Amino acid sequence: MKLATQLVQVGVGRDRETGAISMPIYQTATFRHPGLGQSTGYDYSRSGNPTRQALEESMCSLEGGKRGLAFASGMAAVAAVMQLFRPGDHLLVCDDTYGGTYRLFATLGAANGLKFSLTDLTDLDALTGNITPTTRAIFVETPTNPLMKIIDLEAIIGIAKRYGILVIVDNTFFTSYLQRPLEMGADLVVYSATKYIGGHNDVVAGLVVCGSEELGEKLAFIQNVAGAVPGPLDCWLLLRGLKTLAARLEWAQASALHLARFLDQHPGVKKVYFPGLPGHPGHELCKKQARGFGAMLSFEVKSKEMVAQVLEKLKIISFAESLGGVESLITYPETQTHADVPTEVRRRLGINECLLRLSVGLEDACDLEADLSQALRPW
Ligand SMILES: Cc1ncc(COP(=O)(O)O)c(C=O)c1O
């Protein structure tokens, strides 16, 4: 089956007793035991719930993994992955990673003795140079957030295998529909399922898909012991979101390309970051390792003063954190998603006071263009 078919079919017919097309929401905390020492297979919803299991198994097979695990948020998923490591372990983290991931490593991770180095993973020599005897994993986001750098997964995975270290890919921006890190040899894929998987800006959740049974066992233990699980309704919303993932991404990425071209020509815009533009440094690599360019783009307006004007004047595109939903959203990384990244790091990376990040939704692309155009006036 093609992936688009698999996506639509998630959960269909799993409820054998009723044949329900839509996986039922098992809104229960606990399960009655048939007798002493007996179980229906479900005991308590932190440890397992049929709706969550449908989501976890669907994600596992969609991603081509060995085990899928759902979490209460993307950060809970990353935090669970972080618990695989011990004090003194060193992680290489891509330098313009999501600000919340940076904050997690820099605060809770550091407090627990974890060492990490922010590294430009587009520079393979820098990556190799930063590997130490205690390095245990490379944490990659591609495209990166918010500068849309494309990281060469094949090269990173090759280096990691040579050194016997794990590769963890945050696949939130592209999803398994566009990019398949486990099939390329990565060990773990993590998601903020709040974004494209849910797809409707109505649920906060996270997912991890493991490339080996061993990692699956370890993370299932962490999931149950630490307990940051999503509720059954949230799992059902993600199952429903998955069904339309292919259609949503195809539509949104076509619109994103349209808007990237429009912004690229606009006199009020200094720079556009979108891997679908031929001038983007990761354009060819993106074509090679993904099935599309996604629907996220960032752009720099001509001056800092223009930022407030654009954010206030936009009518269709909402000024709000998050991404990957049907509604288009615009974010100001400087004070929102990347506020916790130290200013000097932001500046070094190119995250400046003129940068805006746009998540292109499913509105008509011409309406979105008109909205941006009126907000950017008088240019
Ligand atoms: C790439 C990426 N990873 C992880 C997260 C964290 O996910 P959540 O907000 O669901 O906790 C986000 C949130 O914006 C994100 O953009």
The ligand as a Tripos MOL2 file, in Angstrom:
@<TRIPOS>MOLECULE
LIG
   16    16     1     0     0
SMALL
NO_CHARGES

@<TRIPOS>ATOM
      1 C1         10.3780   20.8980   15.9530 C.3       1 LIG1
      2 C2          9.6790   20.8440   17.2730 C.ar      1 LIG1
      3 N1          9.9700   19.8450   18.1190 N.ar      1 LIG1
      4 C3          9.3600   19.7570   19.3290 C.ar      1 LIG1
      5 C4          8.4300   20.6910   19.7300 C.ar      1 LIG1
      6 C5          7.7710   20.5710   21.0900 C.3       1 LIG1
      7 O1          6.4740   20.0760   20.9450 O.3       1 LIG1
      8 P1          5.2300   20.4250   21.8990 P.3       1 LIG1
      9 O2          4.9780   21.8790   21.7740 O.co2     1 LIG1
     10 O3          4.1420   19.5480   21.3590 O.co2     1 LIG1
     11 O4          5.6290   20.0440   23.2850 O.co2     1 LIG1
     12 C6          8.0980   21.7350   18.8760 C.ar      1 LIG1
     13 C7          7.0910   22.7400   19.2950 C.2       1 LIG1
     14 O5          6.9170   23.7570   18.6810 O.2       1 LIG1
     15 C8          8.7410   21.8150   17.6090 C.ar      1 LIG1
     16 O6          8.4730   22.8140   16.7580 O.3       1 LIG1
@<TRIPOS>BOND
     1     1     2 1
     2     2     3 ar
     3     2    15 ar
     4     3     4 ar
     5     4     5 ar
     6     5     6 1
     7     5    12 ar
     8     6     7 1
     9     7     8 1
    10     8     9 2
    11     8    10 1
    12     8    11 1
    13    12    13 1
    14    12    15 ar
    15    13    14 2
    16    15    16 1
@<TRIPOS>SUBSTRUCTURE
     1 LIG1         1 GROUP 0 **** ****
